[in-house]
Amino acid sequence: MIEPNYEEWRDVVGFEGSYQVSSLGKVRSVPRQRRHWRGGTMIRPGRVLKLRASDNRVTAGLILPHCKVYPYLVARLVLEAFVGPCPEGMECCHEDDNFRNNCLGNLRWDTHLNNLKDRDRNGRTARGDRHGSRSRLTDDQFTKVRELLSSGYSQRRVARMFGVSNCCISGRMSRYKRRVEQLSL
């Protein structure tokens, strides 16, 4: 087990000798020899790469041999270097749901369903009151909607009572039923 503040560097899988990834989620290029334009060779120093964060992911731009830059997910690079390749049906999961925290102790291979359960457990699912101003029904109102529907009221009538569309009620109910099914697995 690696200590939380100890940094260990390993080669990036598929880029051995060119790039390394650390247990703290950093990516660096390795010093290498290059041809100088005047002739001879020069040593190009390695450096820690600047990571880019967007769309709930952190990427590092790695240059392939034919000089094209491709973004790679840093979390995947860390797991592949320190744990091994991604097993079939698994994905990279962050324990704390913070996509910027790519330390080895925060990452694991797991199923998509367990990743969704983590999101619920960590309170990061946008639902009801936590969804902000875009939520049409509060959690208390939705509890009342479920009670009315179970007592025999139609979705259309309940929608009119709460001033929302029939689609809002049916969509929210189907998401609720799916969530109950997922959590019962």
C-alpha positions in Angstrom: 0.0 0.0 0.0 1.3 3.4 -1.0 1.4 6.1 1.7 -1.0 9.1 1.0 1.8 11.7 0.5 4.4 9.3 -1.0 4.8 9.8 -4.7 5.8 6.9 -6.9 6.3 7.2 -10.7 5.6 4.4 -13.2 5.6 4.3 -17.0 2.3 5.0 -18.7 1.0 1.8 -20.4 1.6 2.1 -24.1 4.0 5.0 -23.7 6.9 3.3 -21.9 10.0 5.4 -22.0 8.1 8.5 -23.1 5.6 9.3 -20.3 5.2 8.5 -16.6 2.3 8.8 -14.2 2.5 9.3 -10.4 0.5 7.8 -7.6 -0.7 11.3 -6.8 -2.2 11.8 -10.3 0.5 13.8 -12.1 1.8 13.0 -15.6 5.3 13.8 -16.8 7.4 13.4 -19.9 10.7 11.6 -19.6 14.0 13.2 -20.7 14.9 11.9 -24.1 17.4 12.5 -26.9 16.3 14.3 -30.1 17.9 15.2 -33.3 19.0 18.9 -33.3 18.1 20.9 -36.5 21.8 21.8 -36.9 22.9 18.2 -36.7 23.9 16.1 -33.7 21.6 15.3 -30.8 20.3 17.2 -27.8 18.7 16.1 -24.6 15.1 17.3 -24.2 14.3 17.6 -20.5 11.2 15.9 -19.0 8.5 18.0 -17.4 5.3 17.6 -15.5 2.4 18.1 -18.0 -0.4 20.6 -17.5 -3.6 18.7 -17.0 -6.9 20.0 -18.4 -10.2 19.7 -16.5 -13.5 19.8 -18.4 -16.8 17.9 -18.6 -16.2 16.1 -15.2 -12.9 14.7 -16.3 -9.2 15.5 -16.1 -7.1 14.8 -19.2 -3.4 14.9 -20.2 -2.4 15.5 -23.8 0.0 12.7 -24.8 1.9 13.0 -28.1 1.8 9.9 -30.2 4.8 8.9 -32.4 3.3 10.6 -35.5 3.2 13.9 -33.6 -0.6 14.0 -32.9 -1.8 15.0 -29.4 -4.6 12.9 -27.9 -6.3 13.5 -24.6 -6.1 10.6 -22.1 -8.0 10.4 -18.8 -5.5 10.7 -16.0 -7.5 8.5 -13.7 -7.3 5.6 -16.2 -3.6 6.2 -16.7 -3.1 5.9 -12.9 -5.1 2.8 -12.5 -3.6 1.0 -15.6 -0.1 1.8 -14.4 -0.5 0.9 -10.7 -3.4 -1.7 -10.6 -3.5 -3.2 -14.1 -5.8 -3.1 -17.2 -9.5 -2.4 -16.9 -11.4 -5.6 -16.4 -14.4 -6.3 -18.7 -17.5 -4.5 -17.7 -15.7 -2.1 -15.3 -15.0 1.6 -15.3 -12.8 4.0 -13.4 -14.4 5.1 -10.2 -13.5 7.9 -7.8 -14.2 7.1 -4.1 -15.1 10.8 -3.3 -16.7 11.6 -6.7 -14.2 14.4 -7.1 -12.9 14.0 -10.7 -9.9 16.2 -9.9 -8.7 13.9 -7.2 -6.7 11.3 -9.2 -4.6 9.9 -6.4 -4.3 6.1 -6.4 -6.0 5.7 -3.0 -9.1 7.4 -4.4 -9.4 5.3 -7.6 -10.7 1.8 -8.3 -12.1 -0.3 -11.1 -15.8 -1.0 -10.5 -19.1 -1.4 -12.3 -21.2 1.5 -13.5 -24.0 0.6 -11.1 -21.6 0.8 -8.1 -20.4 4.1 -9.5 -24.0 5.4 -9.5 -24.5 4.1 -5.9 -21.3 6.0 -4.8 -22.8 9.2 -6.4 -26.0 8.7 -4.4 -24.1 7.9 -1.2 -21.9 11.0 -1.5 -24.9 13.2 -2.2 -23.9 14.2 -5.7 -27.0 13.2 -7.5 -29.1 16.1 -8.7 -32.5 15.3 -7.5 -35.4 17.2 -6.0 -34.4 20.2 -3.8 -30.7 19.6 -4.5 -31.3 20.2 -8.2 -31.7 23.9 -7.6 -34.1 26.2 -9.5 -34.6 23.6 -12.3 -36.5 21.3 -10.1 -40.3 21.4 -10.7 -41.2 19.4 -7.6 -39.6 19.5 -4.2 -38.9 16.3 -2.3 -41.9 16.9 -0.1 -44.2 17.5 -3.1 -43.0 14.3 -4.8 -43.7 12.3 -1.6 -47.3 13.7 -1.8 -47.5 12.8 -5.5 -46.5 9.2 -4.8 -49.1 9.0 -2.0 -51.9 10.4 -4.3 -51.0 8.1 -7.2 -50.9 5.0 -4.9 -54.4 6.0 -3.5 -55.9 5.9 -7.1 -55.6 9.4 -8.5 -54.6 9.6 -12.2 -51.3 11.1 -13.3 -53.2 13.8 -15.2 -55.2 14.9 -12.1 -52.1 14.9 -9.9 -50.2 17.0 -12.5 -53.0 19.5 -12.6 -53.0 19.7 -8.7 -49.3 20.6 -8.7 -49.3 22.8 -11.8 -46.9 20.6 -13.8 -47.3 18.6 -17.0 -48.3 15.0 -17.1 -44.9 14.2 -18.6 -43.2 15.7 -15.5 -45.1 13.3 -13.2 -44.6 10.2 -15.4 -40.9 10.9 -16.0 -40.2 11.5 -12.3 -42.1 8.3 -11.4 -40.2 6.2 -13.9 -36.9 7.6 -12.6 -38.0 6.9 -9.1 -39.0 3.3 -9.9 -35.7 2.7 -11.8 -33.7 4.0 -8.8 -35.6 1.8 -6.4 -34.8 -1.2 -8.6 -31.1 -0.3 -8.9 -30.7 0.2 -5.1 -32.4 -3.1 -4.4 -29.9 -5.1 -6.6 
